[in-house]
């Protein structure tokens, strides 16, 4: 393809990427290093029959002029990144200096909001992602081996978690694990503890969120792997059968190597999605037991005083975290591509 032809072919995609990806990222980064201009305060003396009283008020005119002169706000640099609500450099340094063991150090870190959210986010991401890949692959292999008359029905039920809106799905499971719900009652019966409540236990709530994450995302992996199974070379499988390979050996040495590019693709997509987990926490009303980076952003943007700089800072840290998570997979993919080139 000629360079000119490629340029005009790529131009619409490039413009869309600049407008919808690059520009928002640049905007968020700029917002994270600026703080709102502080209101100009003035003191006024009001005198009455019982004496004079000094009151502090906002000078609206001076404040408006200051904000017009600095539309982006007051430049703060990395001040927001280093505060207690984010990387908390001072608090981490103090905890490292005073803690006598790694356990005590990490215990103090868990009291800081950013590191508490990061702990749950990483636990959720690195637990849900591999398990949903394995579950999706197992479902795909099982469905692929069914009789063609049964495949349509099984595929329909396998895709139900994708059809249900994430927030609605989390609400349904949340009601089911309630002490009056079917799952809550059943678990209480198995544990022989009528007072057991999944909603009151942090570990059980984490497990519930992880189970929901696997259940809701496994259909995506199933669809991708099921489509990939239709492209597996039948000649190779027949040769393996003739050589006496068992069903497991065929899957391990023929099917899985053939589907590895799809495994990489699913891993990339799910790592990004799971690192930005939010809907299950909201649907389960689990803010008291689990917070993620996305839930911190939601909290900063909620309420009467929207903390835009704090939300932007957490967003930038989330983008950096996603980039770090994806870098090993991307580097491996690039090496494989160069090796085949």
WODA-V553082 format. One record per pair of residues at least 6 apart in sequence whose ideal C-beta (glycine too) atoms are under 6 Angstrom apart, sorted by the first residue. I is the first residue (numbers start at 1). J is the second residue. D is the distance in Angstrom with one decimal. If there is no record, write none. Layout:
BEGIN
i=I j=J d=D
i=I j=J d=D
END
This chain:
BEGIN
i=28 j=312 d=4.9
i=28 j=315 d=5.0
i=28 j=316 d=6.0
i=29 j=316 d=5.7
i=31 j=308 d=6.0
i=31 j=312 d=3.8
i=32 j=312 d=4.0
i=32 j=313 d=4.3
i=32 j=316 d=5.0
i=33 j=77 d=5.8
i=34 j=72 d=4.8
i=34 j=73 d=3.9
i=34 j=75 d=5.8
i=35 j=73 d=5.4
i=35 j=74 d=4.8
i=35 j=76 d=4.5
i=35 j=309 d=5.3
i=36 j=73 d=5.0
i=37 j=66 d=5.0
i=37 j=67 d=4.9
i=37 j=70 d=5.3
i=37 j=73 d=5.6
i=37 j=74 d=5.5
i=39 j=58 d=4.7
i=39 j=63 d=4.8
i=40 j=59 d=4.4
i=40 j=62 d=4.0
i=40 j=63 d=4.7
i=41 j=56 d=5.5
i=42 j=57 d=6.0
i=42 j=59 d=4.7
i=43 j=54 d=5.5
i=43 j=56 d=5.6
i=44 j=55 d=5.5
i=44 j=57 d=5.9
i=45 j=52 d=5.4
i=45 j=54 d=5.3
i=46 j=53 d=5.4
i=46 j=55 d=6.0
i=80 j=309 d=5.2
i=80 j=313 d=4.6
i=81 j=87 d=5.5
i=81 j=313 d=5.7
i=82 j=89 d=4.6
i=84 j=91 d=5.9
i=85 j=113 d=5.7
i=85 j=310 d=6.0
i=86 j=114 d=5.0
i=86 j=313 d=5.5
i=88 j=112 d=5.0
i=91 j=112 d=6.0
i=95 j=105 d=5.6
i=95 j=108 d=4.0
i=99 j=105 d=3.9
i=109 j=115 d=4.4
i=110 j=116 d=5.3
i=117 j=291 d=4.4
i=117 j=292 d=5.4
i=117 j=293 d=5.3
i=117 j=296 d=5.4
i=120 j=290 d=4.8
i=120 j=292 d=5.8
i=121 j=292 d=4.7
i=121 j=293 d=5.5
i=124 j=274 d=6.0
i=124 j=277 d=5.4
i=125 j=274 d=4.3
i=125 j=275 d=5.1
i=127 j=210 d=5.3
i=128 j=210 d=5.7
i=128 j=213 d=4.0
i=128 j=214 d=5.5
i=128 j=274 d=5.1
i=129 j=270 d=4.8
i=129 j=271 d=5.8
i=129 j=274 d=5.6
i=131 j=214 d=5.1
i=132 j=214 d=4.8
i=132 j=217 d=4.6
i=132 j=218 d=4.6
i=132 j=221 d=5.6
i=133 j=221 d=5.4
i=133 j=266 d=5.8
i=135 j=218 d=4.5
i=136 j=218 d=4.7
i=136 j=221 d=2.6
i=136 j=222 d=4.2
i=136 j=225 d=5.7
i=137 j=225 d=5.0
i=139 j=158 d=5.7
i=139 j=222 d=4.6
i=140 j=222 d=5.1
i=140 j=225 d=3.8
i=140 j=226 d=4.2
i=140 j=229 d=5.8
i=143 j=151 d=6.0
i=143 j=154 d=5.3
i=144 j=229 d=4.8
i=158 j=219 d=5.9
i=158 j=222 d=5.6
i=159 j=219 d=5.1
i=161 j=215 d=5.5
i=161 j=216 d=4.9
i=161 j=219 d=5.1
i=162 j=219 d=4.3
i=166 j=279 d=4.2
i=167 j=279 d=5.0
i=167 j=283 d=5.1
i=169 j=216 d=5.7
i=170 j=212 d=5.8
i=170 j=279 d=5.8
i=170 j=280 d=4.7
i=170 j=283 d=2.7
i=170 j=284 d=5.7
i=171 j=283 d=4.8
i=173 j=212 d=5.3
i=174 j=283 d=5.8
i=174 j=284 d=4.7
i=175 j=181 d=5.5
i=176 j=182 d=5.7
i=176 j=183 d=4.5
i=177 j=183 d=4.9
i=177 j=184 d=5.0
i=177 j=198 d=4.6
i=177 j=208 d=5.7
i=178 j=184 d=5.1
i=179 j=197 d=5.4
i=188 j=194 d=5.7
i=188 j=196 d=4.7
i=198 j=204 d=4.4
i=198 j=208 d=5.7
i=202 j=289 d=4.4
i=205 j=286 d=5.2
i=205 j=289 d=4.2
i=209 j=280 d=4.9
i=212 j=280 d=5.2
i=221 j=266 d=5.0
i=224 j=262 d=5.4
i=224 j=266 d=5.5
i=228 j=259 d=4.8
i=228 j=262 d=4.6
i=232 j=255 d=5.8
i=232 j=258 d=5.3
i=236 j=254 d=5.4
i=237 j=250 d=5.9
i=237 j=254 d=5.9
i=240 j=250 d=5.0
i=240 j=254 d=5.6
i=264 j=329 d=6.0
i=264 j=333 d=5.8
i=267 j=329 d=5.9
i=268 j=329 d=5.7
i=271 j=325 d=5.1
i=272 j=322 d=5.6
i=275 j=322 d=5.4
i=276 j=294 d=5.1
i=277 j=292 d=5.0
i=278 j=294 d=3.9
i=278 j=295 d=5.9
i=281 j=290 d=5.7
i=281 j=295 d=5.2
i=293 j=314 d=5.8
i=293 j=318 d=4.7
i=296 j=314 d=5.1
i=297 j=311 d=4.8
i=297 j=314 d=5.0
i=297 j=315 d=6.0
i=300 j=307 d=4.3
i=300 j=310 d=4.6
i=300 j=311 d=3.8
i=301 j=311 d=5.1
END
